[in-house]
Amino acid sequence: MIENLYHIAAVPFEAARQVNILPKGHRSSRLHGHSFLARVRAALPADWSSFPGAEIEELRTAVEQCVTRLDYELLNNYLKVPTDENLAKWISQGIDIPGVKMVGVQSTHNEGADLDLNGHAHIWRRYRFESAHHLPNVPDGHPCGRIHGHGFEVILHANQSINEQDMGVDYDFLDKCWAPLHKELDHTYLNDIPGLENPTSEMIAAWVWKRMKEKVPQLSWVTVYETVTAGCHFDGTHYRIWKEQRFESALRLQYAPIGDRRRKLHGHSYLLRLHLTSPLDRVMGWTVDYGDVKQTFKPVYKILDHHLLDEVEGILDTNPASIAKWIRHRVGNDLPQLDRIDLYQTPGCGAIYSWGQQGPALPT
């Protein structure tokens, strides 16, 4: 089993651009602007930061020093073709950080591009539909057995080699491919749609995959958010679900130098995502019940939430990487499908700890 530990950081910036390689009349060919988010994931050497626990802040500072040149600027002054993909390339060339595995640019809440070191661009676009459903095979009394509804979100992921190309799949092309599915899914009772008689997140993801793959050969994953805290990814073969939790905790970073603010008592609103990979239960239509994941994690949540992490037995250091490893130790036997833990101490900044076959690459 191969373990992977990554630190991640995200930095926003405001900028204008004009993507003049697009066809005349394309909305992005006009001068416009975005609230961008630059994201970096790196496998940092153990001795890279000034002290253990400083990795996330120092990674964020390095990214910020790079993208601050772009803040409130016209990107065409820096890049001939300022697509999200080329922006990510520009950032990857401008940061001096060892172990970088991914550089991403999110241009809106609904779209972005992540680049790895092998010339692959992972393009993603988010959609939403409002629908009702119920799960017919759950036990009596299960809340999902009652007819209810969700504002579902779907993310289409396209992975392709772009090398010297300026962009991968056009977001507008994904919009065009998605439109017929949106018409079929939005404001409906999903159980009435052929193939969705048991509309779990997993079944919806597989249903979307089947209809989109021929239209978008580069399609690599389909993500379905059933709620804002739970969802499923599907790549045509594997299912990976996640369940999100938040906890409020206090801490000190014991290795910070005397006088450093991080050595003082402070706190974070942590965002935790537990990822689980498992074969599909053909009867239930799911891999693992989200409710079971939440219930199994509840004793660990109670230990972490509204407590001083320095006093929690077994947490040797209070940085996100150490806490994620502690969580695996505490809950891994009860959730054998668990293969990845994301822990953010501030928005977009934290650690990813994974040990499963699917690896840590897929964002959420």
Residue pairs with C-beta under 8 A, 6 or more apart in sequence:
1 355
2 355
3 353
3 354
3 355
4 43
4 352
4 353
4 354
4 355
4 359
4 360
5 43
5 321
5 351
5 352
5 353
6 41
6 42
6 43
6 101
6 351
6 352
6 353
6 360
7 41
7 42
7 44
7 55
7 56
7 59
7 321
7 350
7 351
7 352
8 39
8 40
8 41
8 42
8 56
8 59
8 344
8 348
8 349
8 350
8 351
8 352
9 39
9 40
9 56
9 59
9 60
9 62
9 63
9 348
9 349
10 37
10 38
10 39
10 40
10 60
10 63
10 347
10 348
10 349
11 37
11 38
11 60
11 63
11 64
11 67
12 35
12 36
12 37
12 38
13 36
13 37
13 38
13 67
13 68
13 70
13 71
13 72
14 33
14 34
14 35
14 36
14 71
14 72
15 33
15 34
15 36
15 70
15 71
15 72
15 73
15 74
15 75
16 31
16 32
16 33
16 73
16 74
16 75
17 31
17 32
17 33
17 34
17 74
17 75
17 76
17 82
18 29
18 30
18 31
18 32
18 76
18 82
19 26
19 28
19 29
19 81
19 82
19 83
19 167
20 29
20 81
21 81
21 83
21 166
21 167
22 28
22 29
22 170
23 29
26 172
27 172
34 107
34 108
35 108
36 67
36 70
36 87
36 105
36 106
36 107
37 105
37 106
37 112
37 348
38 63
38 66
38 67
38 87
38 91
38 103
38 104
38 105
39 102
39 103
39 104
39 105
39 106
39 114
39 348
40 59
40 63
40 91
40 95
40 97
40 100
40 102
40 103
40 104
41 100
41 101
41 102
41 104
41 352
41 360
42 59
42 97
42 98
42 99
42 100
42 101
43 99
43 101
44 55
44 59
44 97
44 98
44 99
45 98
45 99
48 55
48 58
48 98
48 99
49 55
49 58
50 58
51 253
51 255
51 256
51 257
52 255
52 317
52 319
53 253
53 254
53 255
53 256
53 262
53 317
53 318
53 319
54 253
54 256
54 262
55 319
55 321
55 351
56 319
56 320
56 345
56 346
56 349
56 350
56 351
57 262
57 349
59 97
59 349
60 349
62 95
62 96
62 97
63 91
63 95
66 91
66 94
66 95
67 91
69 78
70 78
70 87
75 82
75 87
76 82
78 90
79 86
79 87
79 90
81 166
81 167
83 113
83 166
83 167
84 105
84 106
84 107
84 111
84 112
84 113
84 123
84 167
85 105
85 113
85 115
85 121
85 123
85 162
85 165
85 166
85 167
85 168
86 166
86 167
87 105
87 113
88 103
88 104
88 105
88 113
88 114
88 115
88 121
89 103
89 115
91 103
91 105
92 100
92 103
92 115
95 103
100 117
101 116
101 117
102 114
102 115
102 116
102 361
103 114
103 115
104 112
104 113
104 114
104 115
104 122
104 363
105 112
105 113
106 112
109 126
110 125
110 126
110 127
111 123
111 124
111 125
111 126
111 171
112 123
112 124
113 121
113 122
113 123
113 124
113 168
114 121
114 122
114 124
114 363
115 121
115 122
116 122
116 361
118 161
119 161
119 162
119 163
120 159
120 160
120 161
120 162
121 159
121 160
121 161
121 162
121 168
122 157
122 158
122 159
122 220
122 361
122 363
123 157
123 158
123 159
123 160
123 168
123 169
123 171
123 174
123 218
124 155
124 156
124 157
124 158
124 363
125 155
125 156
125 171
125 174
125 175
125 178
126 153
126 154
126 155
127 153
127 154
127 155
127 156
127 178
127 182
128 151
128 152
128 153
128 154
129 151
129 152
129 154
129 182
129 185
129 186
129 187
130 149
130 150
130 151
130 152
130 186
130 187
131 149
131 150
131 152
131 185
131 186
131 187
131 188
131 189
131 190
132 147
132 148
132 149
132 188
132 189
132 190
133 147
133 148
133 149
133 150
133 189
133 190
133 191
133 196
133 199
134 144
134 145
134 146
134 147
134 148
134 191
135 142
135 144
135 145
135 198
135 199
135 200
135 284
135 285
136 145
136 191
136 197
136 198
137 198
137 283
137 284
137 285
138 144
138 145
138 284
139 145
142 291
143 291
147 189
150 226
150 227
152 185
152 204
152 224
152 225
152 226
153 223
153 224
153 225
153 231
154 178
154 204
154 208
154 222
154 223
154 224
154 225
155 221
155 222
155 223
155 225
156 174
156 177
156 178
156 208
156 212
156 216
156 219
156 222
157 219
157 220
157 221
157 222
157 223
157 362
158 168
158 169
158 174
158 216
158 218
158 219
158 220
159 218
159 220
160 168
160 169
160 218
162 168
168 218
169 216
169 218
173 216
174 216
177 212
177 215
177 216
178 212
181 208
181 211
181 212
184 193
185 193
190 196
190 199
190 204
191 197
191 198
191 199
193 199
193 207
195 203
195 207
195 210
196 203
196 204
196 207
198 285
199 285
200 232
200 284
200 285
200 286
201 224
201 225
201 226
201 230
201 231
201 232
201 241
201 286
202 232
202 234
202 239
202 241
202 280
202 285
202 286
202 287
203 285
204 224
204 232
205 222
205 223
205 224
205 232
205 233
205 234
205 239
206 222
206 234
208 222
208 224
209 219
209 222
209 234
209 235
209 236
212 219
212 222
213 219
213 236
220 235
221 233
221 234
221 235
221 362
222 233
222 234
222 235
223 231
223 232
223 233
223 364
224 231
224 232
224 234
225 231
226 232
226 290
228 244
229 243
229 244
229 245
230 241
230 242
230 243
230 244
230 290
231 241
231 242
231 364
232 239
232 240
232 241
232 242
232 287
233 239
233 240
233 241
233 242
233 362
233 364
234 240
238 277
238 358
239 277
239 278
239 279
239 280
239 287
240 275
240 276
240 277
240 339
240 340
240 358
240 362
241 275
241 276
241 278
241 286
241 287
241 288
241 290
241 293
242 273
242 274
242 275
242 276
242 364
243 273
243 274
243 276
243 290
243 293
243 294
243 297
244 271
244 272
244 273
244 274
245 272
245 273
245 274
245 294
245 297
245 301
246 269
246 270
246 271
246 272
247 270
247 272
247 301
247 304
247 305
247 306
248 267
248 268
248 269
248 270
248 305
248 306
249 267
249 268
249 270
249 304
249 305
249 306
249 307
249 308
249 309
250 265
250 266
250 267
250 307
250 308
250 309
251 265
251 266
251 267
251 268
251 308
251 309
251 310
251 318
252 262
252 263
252 264
252 265
252 266
252 310
252 318
253 260
253 262
253 263
253 317
253 318
253 319
254 263
254 310
254 317
254 318
255 317
256 262
256 263
257 263
265 308
268 345
268 346
270 304
270 320
270 343
270 344
270 345
271 342
271 343
271 344
271 347
271 350
272 327
272 341
272 342
272 343
272 344
273 340
273 341
273 342
273 343
273 364
274 293
274 297
274 331
274 335
274 338
274 340
274 341
275 338
275 339
275 340
275 341
275 342
275 354
275 356
276 287
276 288
276 293
276 335
276 337
276 338
276 339
277 287
277 337
277 339
277 356
277 357
277 358
278 287
278 288
278 337
279 287
280 286
280 287
281 287
287 337
288 335
288 337
293 335
296 331
296 334
296 335
297 331
297 335
300 327
300 330
300 331
303 312
303 330
304 312
304 323
309 315
309 318
309 323
310 318
312 326
314 326
314 329
314 330
315 322
315 323
315 326
316 322
316 326
319 351
320 343
320 344
320 345
320 350
320 351
321 343
321 351
321 353
323 343
324 341
324 342
324 343
324 351
324 352
324 353
325 353
327 341
327 343
328 338
328 341
328 353
328 355
331 338
332 338
339 354
339 355
339 356
339 357
339 358
340 352
340 353
340 354
340 355
340 356
340 358
340 360
341 352
341 353
341 354
342 350
342 351
342 352
342 364
343 350
343 351
343 353
344 350
352 360
354 360
